[in-house]
C-alpha cells in the first residue's frame, strides 16, 4: 500500500526544502521523524507534519490491517516550485526593485516494506 500527502504554498524556496528531503528519502518513517524533530532547519517542521499526514492517510486507508508506523518507509519525497509572491522595495534614485518571494509544494509518498524500494 502507498499513501500520499501534499503540502502546498510553503513560504520557503524548493531548493532549501530539497536539502532536508535528500536526508530522509528512502529511510524508515521512525528514523526520518526523529531526524526531522531534532533538526534546526525551518523546512524540517513542515516536512515532519507532512510525513505524519501521509502515515495517517495510510492508516486510514488500511483500517482493517494492523500496520506498525515504524515498518513504513518514505518511498518518494520531492518539492516543486509554487507561485512567487511579488513584492517591491525602494531602490536608489527614486526607483523600485522587485522582490520575488518563492513558495513551494511538498509531496511525500509513504509505503509499507512489503512493496520494497
Phi and psi in degrees as GROMACS dihedral restraints (atoms count N, CA, C in turn):
[ dihedral_restraints ]
;  ai    aj    ak    al  type     phi  dphi    fc
    3     4     5     6     1  -127.7    20    10
    4     5     6     7     1   150.7    20    10
    6     7     8     9     1  -141.2    20    10
    7     8     9    10     1   147.8    20    10
    9    10    11    12     1  -126.6    20    10
   10    11    12    13     1   147.3    20    10
   12    13    14    15     1  -137.2    20    10
   13    14    15    16     1   138.1    20    10
   15    16    17    18     1  -126.4    20    10
   16    17    18    19     1   131.5    20    10
   18    19    20    21     1  -113.8    20    10
   19    20    21    22     1   126.4    20    10
   21    22    23    24     1  -112.2    20    10
   22    23    24    25     1   156.7    20    10
   24    25    26    27     1    57.8    20    10
   25    26    27    28     1    46.0    20    10
   27    28    29    30     1   -77.2    20    10
   28    29    30    31     1   131.0    20    10
   30    31    32    33     1   -83.2    20    10
   31    32    33    34     1    60.8    20    10
   33    34    35    36     1  -154.4    20    10
   34    35    36    37     1   152.4    20    10
   36    37    38    39     1   -71.3    20    10
   37    38    39    40     1   148.0    20    10
   39    40    41    42     1   -62.5    20    10
   40    41    42    43     1   -29.5    20    10
   42    43    44    45     1   -63.2    20    10
   43    44    45    46     1   -42.3    20    10
   45    46    47    48     1   -70.2    20    10
   46    47    48    49     1   -33.5    20    10
   48    49    50    51     1   -70.9    20    10
   49    50    51    52     1   -37.1    20    10
   51    52    53    54     1   -63.4    20    10
   52    53    54    55     1   -27.7    20    10
   54    55    56    57     1   -61.1    20    10
   55    56    57    58     1   -43.5    20    10
   57    58    59    60     1   -74.6    20    10
   58    59    60    61     1   -37.7    20    10
   60    61    62    63     1   -63.0    20    10
   61    62    63    64     1   -34.5    20    10
   63    64    65    66     1   -63.8    20    10
   64    65    66    67     1   -26.6    20    10
   66    67    68    69     1   -76.2    20    10
   67    68    69    70     1   -30.0    20    10
   69    70    71    72     1  -104.7    20    10
   70    71    72    73     1   -12.6    20    10
   72    73    74    75     1   -62.5    20    10
   73    74    75    76     1   126.7    20    10
   75    76    77    78     1    88.6    20    10
   76    77    78    79     1    -5.5    20    10
   78    79    80    81     1   -86.6    20    10
   79    80    81    82     1   165.9    20    10
   81    82    83    84     1   -69.4    20    10
   82    83    84    85     1   152.3    20    10
   84    85    86    87     1   -63.1    20    10
   85    86    87    88     1   -40.6    20    10
   87    88    89    90     1   -62.1    20    10
   88    89    90    91     1   -45.1    20    10
   90    91    92    93     1   -66.6    20    10
   91    92    93    94     1   -39.0    20    10
   93    94    95    96     1   -66.0    20    10
   94    95    96    97     1   -41.0    20    10
   96    97    98    99     1   -66.7    20    10
   97    98    99   100     1   -35.9    20    10
   99   100   101   102     1   -62.4    20    10
  100   101   102   103     1   -45.2    20    10
  102   103   104   105     1   -61.6    20    10
  103   104   105   106     1   -45.4    20    10
  105   106   107   108     1   -68.4    20    10
  106   107   108   109     1   -37.1    20    10
  108   109   110   111     1   -65.3    20    10
  109   110   111   112     1   -36.4    20    10
  111   112   113   114     1  -100.4    20    10
  112   113   114   115     1     4.8    20    10
  114   115   116   117     1   -79.2    20    10
  115   116   117   118     1   136.8    20    10
  117   118   119   120     1   -82.1    20    10
  118   119   120   121     1    -4.5    20    10
  120   121   122   123     1   -74.2    20    10
  121   122   123   124     1   146.6    20    10
  123   124   125   126     1   -64.6    20    10
  124   125   126   127     1   -36.8    20    10
  126   127   128   129     1   -66.8    20    10
  127   128   129   130     1   -25.9    20    10
  129   130   131   132     1   -64.8    20    10
  130   131   132   133     1   -30.8    20    10
  132   133   134   135     1   -66.3    20    10
  133   134   135   136     1   -45.4    20    10
  135   136   137   138     1   -68.5    20    10
  136   137   138   139     1   -39.7    20    10
  138   139   140   141     1   -65.7    20    10
  139   140   141   142     1   -39.8    20    10
  141   142   143   144     1   -61.3    20    10
  142   143   144   145     1   -43.6    20    10
  144   145   146   147     1   -64.1    20    10
  145   146   147   148     1   -37.0    20    10
  147   148   149   150     1   -70.2    20    10
  148   149   150   151     1   -37.5    20    10
  150   151   152   153     1   -64.7    20    10
  151   152   153   154     1   -43.4    20    10
  153   154   155   156     1   -58.9    20    10
  154   155   156   157     1   -40.3    20    10
  156   157   158   159     1   -66.4    20    10
  157   158   159   160     1   -40.1    20    10
  159   160   161   162     1   -65.2    20    10
  160   161   162   163     1   -40.2    20    10
  162   163   164   165     1   -65.5    20    10
  163   164   165   166     1   -40.7    20    10
  165   166   167   168     1   -65.3    20    10
  166   167   168   169     1   -37.6    20    10
  168   169   170   171     1   -63.6    20    10
  169   170   171   172     1   -39.7    20    10
  171   172   173   174     1   -68.4    20    10
  172   173   174   175     1   -40.8    20    10
  174   175   176   177     1   -66.3    20    10
  175   176   177   178     1   -36.1    20    10
  177   178   179   180     1   -67.1    20    10
  178   179   180   181     1   -38.0    20    10
  180   181   182   183     1   -72.8    20    10
  181   182   183   184     1   -28.2    20    10
  183   184   185   186     1  -114.0    20    10
  184   185   186   187     1    59.7    20    10
  186   187   188   189     1   -67.4    20    10
  187   188   189   190     1   -33.2    20    10
  189   190   191   192     1   -77.0    20    10
  190   191   192   193     1   -26.2    20    10
  192   193   194   195     1   -91.3    20    10
  193   194   195   196     1   149.5    20    10
  195   196   197   198     1   -94.9    20    10
  196   197   198   199     1    93.4    20    10
  198   199   200   201     1  -109.2    20    10
  199   200   201   202     1   132.5    20    10
  201   202   203   204     1   -84.1    20    10
  202   203   204   205     1   132.4    20    10
  204   205   206   207     1   -62.4    20    10
  205   206   207   208     1   -28.4    20    10
  207   208   209   210     1   -75.7    20    10
  208   209   210   211     1   -13.6    20    10
  210   211   212   213     1   -87.3    20    10
  211   212   213   214     1    -0.5    20    10
  213   214   215   216     1   -88.9    20    10
  214   215   216   217     1   153.8    20    10
  216   217   218   219     1  -124.1    20    10
  217   218   219   220     1   156.5    20    10
  219   220   221   222     1   -88.9    20    10
  220   221   222   223     1   104.2    20    10
  222   223   224   225     1   -78.2    20    10
  223   224   225   226     1   -45.4    20    10
  225   226   227   228     1  -134.3    20    10
  226   227   228   229     1   143.7    20    10
  228   229   230   231     1  -152.6    20    10
  229   230   231   232     1   117.0    20    10
  231   232   233   234     1  -149.3    20    10
  232   233   234   235     1   155.8    20    10
  234   235   236   237     1  -125.4    20    10
  235   236   237   238     1   127.1    20    10
  237   238   239   240     1  -110.2    20    10
  238   239   240   241     1   158.5    20    10
  240   241   242   243     1   -75.1    20    10
  241   242   243   244     1   143.5    20    10
  243   244   245   246     1  -109.4    20    10
  244   245   246   247     1  -168.2    20    10
  246   247   248   249     1   -71.4    20    10
  247   248   249   250     1   154.3    20    10
  249   250   251   252     1   -89.4    20    10
  250   251   252   253     1   142.6    20    10
  252   253   254   255     1   -87.7    20    10
  253   254   255   256     1   121.0    20    10
  255   256   257   258     1   -97.4    20    10
  256   257   258   259     1   118.3    20    10
  258   259   260   261     1  -126.6    20    10
  259   260   261   262     1   161.0    20    10
  261   262   263   264     1  -126.9    20    10
  262   263   264   265     1   147.1    20    10
  264   265   266   267     1  -134.8    20    10
  265   266   267   268     1   149.0    20    10
  267   268   269   270     1   -66.6    20    10
  268   269   270   271     1   138.6    20    10
  270   271   272   273     1  -121.7    20    10
  271   272   273   274     1  -178.9    20    10
  273   274   275   276     1   -69.3    20    10
  274   275   276   277     1   155.1    20    10
  276   277   278   279     1    59.1    20    10
  277   278   279   280     1    36.2    20    10
  279   280   281   282     1    74.9    20    10
  280   281   282   283     1    11.9    20    10
  282   283   284   285     1   -92.4    20    10
  283   284   285   286     1   176.9    20    10
  285   286   287   288     1  -124.5    20    10
  286   287   288   289     1   152.1    20    10
  288   289   290   291     1  -122.7    20    10
  289   290   291   292     1   146.7    20    10
  291   292   293   294     1   -92.9    20    10
  292   293   294   295     1   136.1    20    10
  294   295   296   297     1  -112.8    20    10
  295   296   297   298     1   125.7    20    10
  297   298   299   300     1  -101.7    20    10
  298   299   300   301     1   116.4    20    10
  300   301   302   303     1  -100.9    20    10
  301   302   303   304     1   112.7    20    10
  303   304   305   306     1   -76.4    20    10
  304   305   306   307     1   153.2    20    10
  306   307   308   309     1  -126.3    20    10
  307   308   309   310     1   167.4    20    10
  309   310   311   312     1  -145.9    20    10
  310   311   312   313     1   160.6    20    10
  312   313   314   315     1  -116.1    20    10
  313   314   315   316     1   128.4    20    10
  315   316   317   318     1  -111.1    20    10
  316   317   318   319     1   133.4    20    10
  318   319   320   321     1  -127.2    20    10
  319   320   321   322     1   128.8    20    10
  321   322   323   324     1  -124.1    20    10
  322   323   324   325     1   129.3    20    10
  324   325   326   327     1  -116.5    20    10
  325   326   327   328     1   124.0    20    10
  327   328   329   330     1  -110.9    20    10
  328   329   330   331     1   140.1    20    10
  330   331   332   333     1  -138.8    20    10
  331   332   333   334     1   156.3    20    10
  333   334   335   336     1   -84.4    20    10
  334   335   336   337     1   163.1    20    10
  336   337   338   339     1   -70.7    20    10
  337   338   339   340     1   -19.5    20    10
  339   340   341   342     1   -65.0    20    10
  340   341   342   343     1   -25.7    20    10
  342   343   344   345     1   -80.2    20    10
  343   344   345   346     1   -21.6    20    10
  345   346   347   348     1    76.7    20    10
  346   347   348   349     1  -174.3    20    10
